Amino acid sequence: MNCRSLEEFWAFYVNQHSKPATRRWHFAGTLSAFLCLLLALLLGRWPFLLAAPLLGYGLGWYSHFFVESNAPAAFVHPLWSFLCDLKMFVLMLTGQMDREIKRLGKRPVLQAF
């Protein structure tokens, strides 16, 4: 995996998240991390700061090991992987992820979230 740009890495990243269940686990992890950060700020409960990356990465990594059967891209490119996690989250939130999969030449599996 010798990606020279974030756009090249994005194509690899989408391929590594080919199963809808993997993408749903990532979505749940990212949403959980955001909620933990929000709770930490609003309630001043700083243990939520520790829970944010544990939930965010934990749920995503679970999906790679037990659903997708591949290694998380964060092991090789942590910053690009984080940025792509956010991009996938937004695309899923706005209902555009299947279109992005098609754009990259992958066949989406349409399922209800």
C-alpha positions in Angstrom: 0.0 0.0 0.0 2.1 2.9 -1.3 -0.4 5.7 -1.5 0.9 9.1 -2.5 -2.1 11.1 -1.7 -5.2 11.1 0.5 -7.4 10.5 -2.6 -5.4 7.4 -3.4 -5.7 6.3 0.2 -9.4 6.9 0.1 -9.9 4.4 -2.7 -7.9 1.8 -0.7 -9.8 2.7 2.5 -13.2 2.2 0.8 -12.0 -1.2 -0.5 -11.0 -2.1 3.1 -14.6 -1.3 4.2 -16.4 -3.3 1.5 -19.0 -4.9 3.8 -21.9 -2.8 4.9 -21.6 -4.2 8.5 -18.0 -2.9 8.6 -19.1 0.6 7.7 -22.0 0.5 10.2 -19.6 -0.5 13.0 -17.3 2.4 12.0 -20.3 4.8 12.0 -21.3 3.6 15.5 -17.7 4.0 16.7 -17.3 7.5 15.3 -20.7 8.6 16.6 -19.9 7.2 20.0 -16.6 9.0 20.1 -18.3 12.3 19.2 -20.9 11.8 21.9 -18.2 11.1 24.5 -16.4 14.3 23.5 -19.6 16.2 23.8 -20.4 14.8 27.2 -16.9 15.6 28.4 -17.3 19.2 27.3 -20.8 19.7 28.6 -20.6 17.8 31.8 -16.9 18.3 32.6 -16.6 14.5 33.0 -13.1 14.0 31.7 -13.2 10.1 31.8 -15.4 10.5 28.7 -12.2 11.8 26.9 -10.6 8.4 27.5 -13.7 6.6 26.3 -13.9 8.5 23.0 -10.9 6.9 21.3 -11.6 3.5 23.0 -15.1 3.4 21.5 -14.2 5.1 18.2 -11.3 2.8 17.4 -12.5 -0.2 19.3 -15.7 -0.6 17.4 -14.0 0.1 14.1 -11.2 -2.4 14.8 -13.7 -5.0 15.9 -15.3 -4.8 12.5 -12.0 -5.3 10.7 -11.0 -8.4 12.7 -14.4 -10.1 13.0 -16.5 -8.8 10.0 -14.1 -7.7 7.2 -11.2 -10.0 8.1 -8.5 -7.5 7.4 -6.1 -5.3 9.3 -7.2 -1.7 10.2 -5.7 0.9 7.9 -4.9 3.0 11.0 -2.0 0.6 11.7 -0.2 1.9 8.6 -1.5 5.4 8.0 -3.1 6.7 11.2 -3.8 10.3 10.1 -5.2 9.4 6.7 -7.2 6.7 8.2 -8.7 9.1 10.8 -9.6 11.6 8.0 -11.2 8.9 5.9 -13.2 7.7 9.0 -14.6 11.2 9.2 -15.3 11.4 5.5 -17.1 8.0 5.5 -19.1 9.1 8.6 -20.3 12.3 6.8 -21.0 10.4 3.6 -23.1 7.8 5.5 -24.8 10.5 7.5 -25.9 12.3 4.3 -26.7 9.1 2.4 -24.0 9.5 -0.2 -21.7 6.6 0.7 -23.2 4.2 -1.9 -22.7 6.8 -4.6 -19.1 7.1 -3.5 -18.6 3.4 -3.7 -20.0 3.4 -7.2 -17.8 6.3 -8.2 -14.8 4.3 -7.1 -15.9 1.3 -9.1 -17.2 -0.8 -6.3 -20.6 -2.4 -6.2 -22.6 -1.2 -3.2 -24.7 -3.5 -1.2 -27.8 -1.4 -0.5 -29.2 -2.1 3.0 -31.1 -0.1 5.5 -28.8 1.5 8.1 
